[in-house]
């Protein structure tokens, strides 16, 4: 620290699986939002748009499950990643 300034060392993507999971979760959420917004832009969802929404939705659910599994493994300091 210097004067009233200070800094914090933020974790990088290399610092752990949980951070990687959170980044991937955010990306999958963005993918779901983008796909859904594109599908409803004309107030009609085609079969292909629905399939795309299903695909990214299931990927999002999978990433949520992976993130929760990583958190479970890290619970109470038990993680040995």
Backbone torsions as a table, in degrees:
resi	resn	phi	psi	omega
1	UNK	NA	150.5	179.8
2	UNK	-138.4	116.4	-178.1
3	UNK	60.4	-126.8	177.7
4	UNK	-92.3	8.4	-178.1
5	UNK	-97.7	154.2	176.1
6	UNK	-157.4	170.6	177.7
7	UNK	-144.3	159.3	178.0
8	UNK	-125.8	140.0	175.7
9	UNK	-87.2	110.9	-179.6
10	UNK	-83.8	147.1	178.4
11	UNK	-67.3	146.6	176.7
12	UNK	-103.2	172.3	179.7
13	UNK	-59.7	-22.1	179.3
14	UNK	-81.2	-7.6	-172.3
15	UNK	-86.6	-1.5	175.8
16	UNK	164.0	156.2	-178.7
17	UNK	-64.8	-35.4	-178.3
18	UNK	-62.6	-43.5	179.0
19	UNK	-63.4	-41.3	176.1
20	UNK	-60.1	-42.4	179.1
21	UNK	-62.1	-42.0	-178.4
22	UNK	-66.8	-41.2	177.2
23	UNK	-62.2	-45.3	179.5
24	UNK	-64.6	-38.2	177.9
25	UNK	-61.6	-44.4	177.3
26	UNK	-61.0	-42.3	179.9
27	UNK	-65.5	-41.6	179.6
28	UNK	-66.4	-34.8	176.6
29	UNK	-65.5	-43.1	176.9
30	UNK	-61.7	-43.1	178.1
31	UNK	-59.2	-43.3	-179.5
32	UNK	-64.5	-45.1	178.9
33	UNK	-61.8	-47.1	-178.3
34	UNK	-62.0	-45.1	-179.1
35	UNK	-63.9	-43.4	-179.4
36	UNK	-67.0	-44.8	179.4
37	UNK	-62.5	-39.8	177.8
38	UNK	-65.3	-39.0	-178.3
39	UNK	-67.4	-36.5	-176.2
40	UNK	-94.1	2.7	-176.9
41	UNK	-57.6	-37.1	-179.6
42	UNK	-98.6	13.7	178.9
43	UNK	62.0	28.6	-180.0
44	UNK	-151.0	136.7	178.8
45	UNK	-113.3	118.0	178.7
46	UNK	-79.5	170.1	177.0
47	UNK	-60.4	-42.1	179.2
48	UNK	-66.7	-39.3	177.6
49	UNK	-64.3	-40.5	178.0
50	UNK	-62.3	-44.2	178.1
51	UNK	-61.4	-40.1	178.1
52	UNK	-64.6	-41.0	178.1
53	UNK	-64.1	-40.9	177.0
54	UNK	-60.1	-45.7	-177.1
55	UNK	-61.2	-51.4	-177.9
56	UNK	-71.6	-31.1	176.9
57	UNK	-64.6	-44.2	178.3
58	UNK	-67.1	-35.1	175.6
59	UNK	-64.4	-39.2	177.7
60	UNK	-64.4	-46.0	178.4
61	UNK	-60.5	-42.6	178.2
62	UNK	-60.9	-40.0	-180.0
63	UNK	-69.9	-36.7	174.9
64	UNK	-59.6	-46.0	179.3
65	UNK	-61.8	-40.8	179.1
66	UNK	-65.1	-42.1	179.8
67	UNK	-63.6	-42.5	178.5
68	UNK	-65.7	-39.3	178.1
69	UNK	-63.6	-39.7	177.4
70	UNK	-65.3	-42.2	178.0
71	UNK	-62.1	-40.4	177.8
72	UNK	-60.6	-42.7	-179.9
73	UNK	-66.4	-28.0	-177.9
74	UNK	-89.9	-9.9	-174.9
75	UNK	-56.0	134.7	176.1
76	UNK	57.9	28.4	175.3
77	UNK	72.5	21.3	-176.5
78	UNK	-86.5	-10.4	-173.8
79	UNK	-69.6	131.9	177.0
80	UNK	-126.5	63.0	-172.7
81	UNK	-83.1	NA	NA
